Amino acid sequence: MENKQIAITQFGEPEVLAIQSAPMPEPKSGEVLVKVAFAGVNPIDVKTRAGLGWAAAQNKDNLPWVPGYDISGQVVSLGEQADRFSMGDNVAGFIGFPVTGGGYSQYVCVPEGVLSHVPDSVTLEAAAALPLAGQTAVQALDKATVREGDRVLILAGAGGVGHIAIQVAVAAKAEVFTTCSEANLDYMATLGAHAVNYHFAPVSERVEEVDVLIDLVGGDAALDALKCLKDGAQVVTVPTLSAELICEKAKLLGFEATGMLVDPNPQQLDALLYMVSVGLVKTEIQQVYPMTQVVDAHKQIETGHTRGKILLDMQC
Ligand SMILES: NC(=O)c1ccc[n+]([C@@H]2O[C@H](COP(=O)([O-])OP(=O)(O)OC[C@H]3O[C@@H](n4cnc5c(N)ncnc54)[C@H](OP(=O)(O)O)[C@@H]3O)[C@@H](O)[C@H]2O)c1
C-alpha cells in the first residue's frame, strides 16, 4: 500500500510543495496508525514553507520535510500496548508540533495519548479544523482569564483562530467585539459578535472600555486596538512576529500583556469536540482542497483573507 505525503522540497514559493511516496509506517509501542482523512492548513505551514520561523530553522537540513499539525481520520492499526482506541475509531489530533510535523500524509503513526475520539455527531472535516486553531483560541482566552460580562475585543474574528475564539468567548457570556472586512460582517454577527469593518475606520474609533484584547493580527492594527482598552485590561497578542513590540507598548500604557505559543493539549481538543457535538461551536470551512491542489491551498492562506479554515482531503 502506498503512503503519499506532501513535502517541502526546498524553502520558497508554494510550488516547492511536492507529492512524494513513502513507505507505510508501522506503529511502535503505544502508537496507532491513522489513515488521515483531512489535514488542516495553518499560517505556520505557509511560513515554514517560505523558510521563515523556528520550524523552518529546525528543519533546514532535513528537507524534504512533511508539514502539517492538524489531522482527522481513522485508526487502522494498533501498536503494542496501544489500548485507548479500537480499529476503525474516528480520531483527531494536534501532532508533531512544532518540529516533527507530518500531518500532510495519507498515513501517519501517532502516540495514542495525543489523539482525541471524534464523537459520531462531529464530521471529520470539523474535527480537522479544530486542533491548532481551536486550542490557540482557548489558550489565548484562558491566559486573559475572560469572565462573564467582560468586553472582549478579538482582532481578525473571521479567521481560523478568530471564529473559534468568538464562539468560546460568547459561550463564556462575554460581550464580544471583532474586526473584519465588509464581506464578513454578517458572518461575525451570526456568531454573536459586534463587528467593525476595519477598512472603514480604525477600531479605536468604534469600540471602547474593553477588558480583554485578543490580538490575532499584530502590528499597527494591534497598536491601534490598545486605545480601546480600559484601565487594568489584559492583552494577549498571538502573532509571534510583533509580540515583543505590542507587549512593550501595552505594558507602558499600564496593561497586562503577553504573547503566546500554542501548546498541544488533547483534553482541550476533547472539550472543543464536545462543544461542536452539542452545537456550542460551529467550525467554518472555507474550502477543502484535494491533496493534489496543495499549492492552491497555500496560496489561499497567503491571501490573509481565509474565512475559517482550509483543509486538504488526503485521500483523493
Ligand atoms: N503564537 C501561536 O501559537 C499562534 C497559533 C496560531 C496562530 N498564530 C498566528 O495568529 C494569526 C491568526 O491565525 P489564523 O490561523 O486565525 O489566521 P488566518 O485564518 O489566516 O486569518 C485570516 C483572517 O484574518 C483576517 N484579517 C486579515 N487582516 C486583518 C486585519 N487587518 N484586521 C482584522 N482582520 C484581518 C481576515 O478577515 P477579513 O477577510 O475579513 O479581512 C481573515 O478571515 C496568524 O498570524 C498566525 O500565524 C499564532
The ligand as a Tripos MOL2 file, in Angstrom:
@<TRIPOS>MOLECULE
LIG
   48    52     1     0     0
SMALL
NO_CHARGES

@<TRIPOS>ATOM
      1 N1          1.5720   32.0340   18.5860 N.am      1 LIG1
      2 C1          0.8830   30.9480   18.2530 C.2       1 LIG1
      3 O1          0.9850   29.8910   18.8980 O.2       1 LIG1
      4 C2         -0.0570   31.0080   17.0830 C.ar      1 LIG1
      5 C3         -1.0000   29.9810   16.8960 C.ar      1 LIG1
      6 C4         -1.9250   30.1120   15.8570 C.ar      1 LIG1
      7 C5         -1.8840   31.2140   15.0100 C.ar      1 LIG1
      8 N2         -0.9300   32.1590   15.1970 N.ar      1 LIG1
      9 C6         -0.9020   33.3750   14.3470 C.3       1 LIG1
     10 O2         -2.1130   34.0850   14.6030 O.3       1 LIG1
     11 C7         -2.5720   34.7390   13.4250 C.3       1 LIG1
     12 C8         -4.0040   34.3070   13.1130 C.3       1 LIG1
     13 O3         -4.0210   32.9300   12.7500 O.3       1 LIG1
     14 P1         -5.2380   32.3260   11.9230 P.3       1 LIG1
     15 O4         -4.9860   30.8730   11.7480 O.co2     1 LIG1
     16 O5         -6.5320   32.7560   12.5200 O.co2     1 LIG1
     17 O6         -5.0330   33.0800   10.5130 O.3       1 LIG1
     18 P2         -5.9860   33.1270    9.2530 P.3       1 LIG1
     19 O7         -7.0690   32.1220    9.3930 O.co2     1 LIG1
     20 O8         -5.1320   33.0530    8.0360 O.co2     1 LIG1
     21 O9         -6.6210   34.6130    9.3360 O.3       1 LIG1
     22 C9         -7.3260   35.0750    8.2410 C.3       1 LIG1
     23 C10        -8.3030   36.1460    8.7130 C.3       1 LIG1
     24 O10        -7.6160   37.3310    9.0780 O.3       1 LIG1
     25 C11        -8.4840   38.4150    8.8490 C.3       1 LIG1
     26 N3         -7.7150   39.6400    8.7110 N.ar      1 LIG1
     27 C12        -6.6750   39.8830    7.8710 C.ar      1 LIG1
     28 N4         -6.1930   41.1320    8.0800 N.ar      1 LIG1
     29 C13        -6.9540   41.6880    9.0600 C.ar      1 LIG1
     30 C14        -6.9490   42.9430    9.7190 C.ar      1 LIG1
     31 N5         -6.0590   43.9020    9.4160 N.pl3     1 LIG1
     32 N6         -7.8650   43.1710   10.6810 N.ar      1 LIG1
     33 C15        -8.7780   42.2170   11.0050 C.ar      1 LIG1
     34 N7         -8.8380   41.0080   10.4120 N.ar      1 LIG1
     35 C16        -7.9260   40.7500    9.4590 C.ar      1 LIG1
     36 C17        -9.2470   38.0490    7.6060 C.3       1 LIG1
     37 O11       -10.5450   38.6090    7.6890 O.3       1 LIG1
     38 P3        -11.0900   39.5520    6.5040 P.3       1 LIG1
     39 O12       -11.0450   38.7050    5.2620 O.co2     1 LIG1
     40 O13       -12.4600   39.9190    6.9530 O.co2     1 LIG1
     41 O14       -10.1110   40.6920    6.4130 O.co2     1 LIG1
     42 C18        -9.2920   36.5070    7.6230 C.3       1 LIG1
     43 O15       -10.5530   36.0000    7.9670 O.3       1 LIG1
     44 C19        -1.5440   34.3860   12.3540 C.3       1 LIG1
     45 O16        -0.5760   35.3980   12.3270 O.3       1 LIG1
     46 C20        -0.9140   33.1090   12.8630 C.3       1 LIG1
     47 O17         0.3750   32.8760   12.3550 O.3       1 LIG1
     48 C21        -0.0150   32.0940   16.2040 C.ar      1 LIG1
@<TRIPOS>BOND
     1     1     2 1
     2     2     3 2
     3     2     4 1
     4     4     5 ar
     5     4    48 ar
     6     5     6 ar
     7     6     7 ar
     8     7     8 ar
     9     8     9 1
    10     8    48 ar
    11     9    10 1
    12     9    46 1
    13    10    11 1
    14    11    12 1
    15    11    44 1
    16    12    13 1
    17    13    14 1
    18    14    15 2
    19    14    16 1
    20    14    17 1
    21    17    18 1
    22    18    19 2
    23    18    20 1
    24    18    21 1
    25    21    22 1
    26    22    23 1
    27    23    24 1
    28    23    42 1
    29    24    25 1
    30    25    26 1
    31    25    36 1
    32    26    27 ar
    33    26    35 ar
    34    27    28 ar
    35    28    29 ar
    36    29    30 ar
    37    29    35 ar
    38    30    31 1
    39    30    32 ar
    40    32    33 ar
    41    33    34 ar
    42    34    35 ar
    43    36    37 1
    44    36    42 1
    45    37    38 1
    46    38    39 2
    47    38    40 1
    48    38    41 1
    49    42    43 1
    50    44    45 1
    51    44    46 1
    52    46    47 1
@<TRIPOS>SUBSTRUCTURE
     1 LIG1         1 GROUP 0 **** ****
